[in-house]
Amino acid sequence: MAVSPAPGRVEDLRAANRAVLLNLARTLRTMPRRALANQSGLSRAAAYAIANDLQRAGILANDGIGTSSGGRRPQLLRFVPDAWLAIGIEMGERDLTVVVTDLDGTVLHRDQVLADSLAPSDAVAAAAAAVARLRTGFAGRRFLGIGFASPGTVDMDAGRVRGAVSYDWHDVPLADLLRERTGLPVFVANRSKAAALGELLRGAGVGARHLVYLYAGRGIATGIVVDGELYVGAASAAGEVGHVTILPDGPPCECGNRGCLHTVASGAVLLEQARAALAAGHDGGGLRRRAPDPQALTTLELARAAREGDPIAVRLVRAAGRHLGIAAASLLNTLNPDRFVLGGPLTEAGPTLLEPFLAEVEERALASTFASARLLVSVLGADAGSVGAASLVVRRASLLIDQAMQRL
Ligand SMILES: [Zn+2]
């Protein structure tokens, strides 16, 4: 959770110390002032100065008098998680999910809003309008900032979406655009990376140190957390497991390569195969019931049809589960996480996906990497991305609160 400071700068050191104390207070919940010094490793003077700042910001509040361990009975401080709020937005396939969370990542409000189109300008306009409504609805409350979970590859430092092929987004300065419309700090991450942070803060990843989140939806991607921090790689492109080769001479992929995991397990390709099977007259009553027009089928509906036993959907989802399991075994062997979370709409298929998935993981992962990882299905489900987007703000809370207090 700590903000990593650049070495050697005094203000960064202060920010890092503030983050340490904020996280400690979040863990302890109620504490005597001196516990903040004793348990943080900071000097008493430094800890008390920061505690005073946090009290001024409303994050710590007086909470009565505690019991004495010899000497004067201590004044207690209480962590106030909703003193400041964060907004998380995830760009979905057709709409945006918008959540408000407190500093614990607890969702206080959730909304689904439609954009006029998938164009960046319309997405930003819909997001800005949603933020304006939230500020009216939460009048008098203080917002720290906005996190945005975007499709495609994202330059996280610049808050720019480099490219999202299926949305036709190219080099979109999303953070700048949304900040201009809202006046709030904005942070952007790819959806799977955001979802990994969401699960870490509030879902199946709570307590994990090294986490891999595997998203199985229209596309396939991972969010990787190492030592509590998101691993993004040299070009913020780490985790593109959908484009790892799984069949050397397999079918062509949308990325230009051949035989990627995407070509055998992505919702996009499964839907094409389902439509072809329906067109060829195979039995697919469940699929036809869900979407009389096969073009309107979604990955989620395909997964639900598989859960209900539709034969086309079952065949496709079982094959996807096997291939996802093969990829997951490689991820366990490469990264040796202590937590592995499978998420995304395909998980709605339940055992039809999970049984072949787990069988492949268990067979192919090394005994040591398999034994040291807890494998779980996403707890946050469709909210993982938006909660994770809010966590981009929550993780920077100590810095953002300081900046906000200076503006007051
Ligand atoms: Zn590919």
Boltz pocket constraint, residues with backbone or C-beta under 6 A from the ligand:
constraints:
  - pocket:
      binder: B
      contacts: [[A, 242], [A, 243], [A, 244], [A, 253], [A, 254], [A, 255], [A, 256], [A, 257], [A, 258], [A, 260], [A, 262]]
      max_distance: 6.0
